[in-house]
Amino acid sequence: MMYTGVIQHVHKTYTRLIALYLDKPHDSPEMVVLAYTCVSQIVSLWHTRETLLRRLGKTQLEAEDLDLLKNTLFTNVRLVLTGLAASETRT
């Protein structure tokens, strides 16, 4: 129920956006796996929150921590997509 009710829709939408950006077929295994790895990066941040708090020496994340986290995550995803798009134009 959780998969078909929420996750499937979100993942398919995210896959379509990535495929559109890279000019690839949205239903290709490559795009499905790429979307999965990007989503996994986001999800893993919440599963490892305690580690981040301890490394930062904090008991809770403050607004500036969340901004840094958001900007770093967006940068990582942007670098992956930009790198893939650039490598496609060279081949």
C-alpha positions as CSV (number, residue, x, y, z in Angstrom):
1,M,0.0,0.0,0.0
2,M,2.7,2.5,0.9
3,Y,4.6,1.7,-2.3
4,T,1.7,1.9,-4.7
5,G,0.0,4.8,-2.7
6,V,3.0,7.1,-2.4
7,I,6.5,5.9,-3.1
8,Q,5.8,4.6,-6.7
9,H,4.2,7.9,-7.7
10,V,7.0,10.0,-6.2
11,H,9.8,7.8,-7.6
12,K,8.3,7.7,-11.1
13,T,7.9,11.5,-11.1
14,Y,11.5,12.0,-9.9
15,T,12.7,9.5,-12.6
16,R,10.8,11.4,-15.3
17,L,12.4,14.7,-14.2
18,I,15.9,13.2,-14.3
19,A,15.3,11.5,-17.6
20,L,13.9,14.8,-19.1
21,Y,17.0,16.7,-17.9
22,L,19.3,14.0,-19.4
23,D,17.2,13.5,-22.5
24,K,16.9,9.8,-21.8
25,P,13.9,7.4,-21.8
26,H,12.2,7.7,-18.4
27,D,11.5,3.9,-18.3
28,S,15.1,2.8,-18.9
29,P,16.8,0.8,-16.2
30,E,19.6,3.4,-16.1
31,M,17.1,6.2,-15.2
32,V,15.3,4.1,-12.6
33,V,18.5,3.2,-10.9
34,L,19.8,6.8,-11.1
35,A,16.6,8.1,-9.5
36,Y,16.9,5.4,-6.9
37,T,20.4,6.4,-5.9
38,C,19.5,10.1,-5.7
39,V,16.5,9.4,-3.5
40,S,18.6,7.0,-1.4
41,Q,21.1,9.8,-0.7
42,I,18.3,11.9,0.7
43,V,16.7,9.1,2.7
44,S,20.1,8.1,4.2
45,L,20.6,11.5,5.6
46,W,17.6,11.0,7.9
47,H,18.7,7.5,8.9
48,T,22.1,8.8,9.9
49,R,21.0,12.0,11.6
50,E,22.4,11.0,15.0
51,T,25.8,10.6,13.5
52,L,25.6,14.0,12.0
53,L,24.5,15.6,15.2
54,R,27.4,13.9,17.1
55,R,29.9,15.0,14.5
56,L,28.7,18.6,14.7
57,G,28.7,18.4,18.5
58,K,25.0,19.3,18.7
59,T,21.8,17.8,20.1
60,Q,19.6,19.2,17.4
61,L,20.0,20.7,13.9
62,E,19.6,24.5,13.7
63,A,18.3,26.5,10.8
64,E,21.8,27.1,9.4
65,D,22.7,23.4,9.7
66,L,19.6,22.5,7.7
67,D,20.5,25.2,5.1
68,L,24.0,23.7,4.8
69,L,22.6,20.2,4.5
70,K,20.0,21.2,1.9
71,N,22.6,23.2,-0.2
72,T,25.1,20.3,0.0
73,L,22.5,17.7,-1.0
74,F,21.4,19.9,-3.9
75,T,25.0,20.4,-5.0
76,N,25.7,16.7,-4.9
77,V,22.6,15.8,-7.0
78,R,23.3,18.7,-9.4
79,L,26.9,17.6,-9.9
80,V,25.8,14.0,-10.6
81,L,23.2,15.1,-13.2
82,T,25.5,17.8,-14.8
83,G,28.3,15.3,-15.0
84,L,26.1,12.7,-16.6
85,A,24.7,15.3,-19.1
86,A,28.2,16.5,-20.0
87,S,29.5,12.9,-20.5
88,E,26.6,12.2,-22.8
89,T,27.5,15.1,-25.1
90,R,31.1,13.9,-25.4
91,T,30.1,10.4,-26.6
